[in-house]
Amino acid sequence: MNARFTFIHARALFTELVRTPGYVIPTLLFPLAFYAAFGLQSSKQHAQAVAVSFAGFATIGVALFQFGVGIAAERSSPWEAQLRALPVTVEARLAARVVVAAVFAIGAASLVLLLATFT
C-alpha cells in the first residue's frame, strides 16, 4: 500500500515539476550550458574527468532544487495542509521526492554526458 502511495505522489510531483519552467530549464539546461561554455575548453587529457564532474554538478543541482528549495517552497503553500490530511505517510512522500529527483538527475547528467560524447 505504501508503494502505491509513493508512485502516485511521485507521478503528481513529477507532473507538477515538468509544468514549471522555472524548475525544468535551470535543472536540465544550466549544467549543459556551463559544460558547453567552460568544460569543452579543457584539454583532451582531462576531458573525461571534466565531463563527469559537470554531470556531478548537474546531479547536485537537482538535489539542491528538489530538496532544499522544493521543500521550503512546499511548506509555505496551502497545498501542504491538504497533503498532510491525506493518508500518505511522510516516508512515502520523501521516497516520491527521491524518485523524482533521481529522474531529473539522470536526465540532467545524461544531457551533459551526451554533449561530451558527441564533441
N, C-alpha and C positions, 0 to 999 in steps of 0.2 A: 504494500500500500504506500509506503514512504517513497519507493522508487517511482511510482506513478505520479505522485505529487511533485517530485523532483523534476521529472520530464515535463510535466505540464507547466510548472513555473519556469523552467529553462526555456521552453518554447515561447512563453509570453515575454520573458525578459529579452530574448534574442529578437523577437519581433519589434519590441519597443526600441531597442538599441539600433536596429537596422533602419528604422524610420526616423532616427535622429542624426541628421548630417553632421551636427556638431560633435558627435562621437565617432562616427564612421570615418570621416575624412582625416582627422588628426591621427586616429588609431592606425589606419591602414596606409595612408599616403605619406605622412611625415617621415617615418623611417625610410621609406623608399626614396623620397626626395633628398633626405640627408645623405643616404648612401650614394645617390647619383651625384650629389654636389661634392661630397668630401671623400667617400670611400673609393670611388673609381680612380681617384688621383694617386692612390697608393701604389707602391712598387709591385711588380709581378711576384716577387718572392713572398710577400705578405698578403696577397690578395685573398687567399682563403681565410686567413685569420681575421682580416678586416670584415669580410662578408659575414662571418659567423658572429663577430662582435656587434655588428649592426642588426643582425637577426635577434641577438640577445637584447639589444636596446629596444627593438620592437616588442618583444615579449614583456620586458619590464614596463614599457609604456602602457601596454594593455592592463597589466596588473595595477598600475598606479591609477589609471582612469576607472577601471572596474571596481576596485576595492576601496581606494581612498576617496576619490571624487564621487563615485557612484553611490556608495553607502551614505556619505554625508548628504548628498542631494536627495536621496530617497528618504532619509529620516525626516526631512523638513516638509515632505509632501503630504497632503491629506490622504493619498492613496495608501500610505504606510499604515494608517489606523485601520483601514479596511482589510489589509493583508493580515494584520495581527488578529482579526476576528475570524479568519478562515482556519480550517483545521490543518493547515500546513505547519509543520514543525520548523524551528529555526535551523535545524540540521539540513532539512530538505531545501530550504531557501538558500542556505550557504552552498550546498552541493550544486544547486542550479546555477548559482553565480560562478562557481568554479568551472562548470561545464561550458558556460557561455564565454568566460574569459579564455578558456583553452581553445575554443573555436576561433575567436578573434586573434589570439596569439599565433595560432598555426597559420591563419590567413596572412597576417602581417609579416611574419618571418618568412613564409613561403614567397611572398612578393619580392622581398629583398634578395632571397637566395635565387629566385628565378632571374632577376635582373643581373645578379652576379654571374650566373651560369651563362647567360646569353651575351655578356660583354666580355 
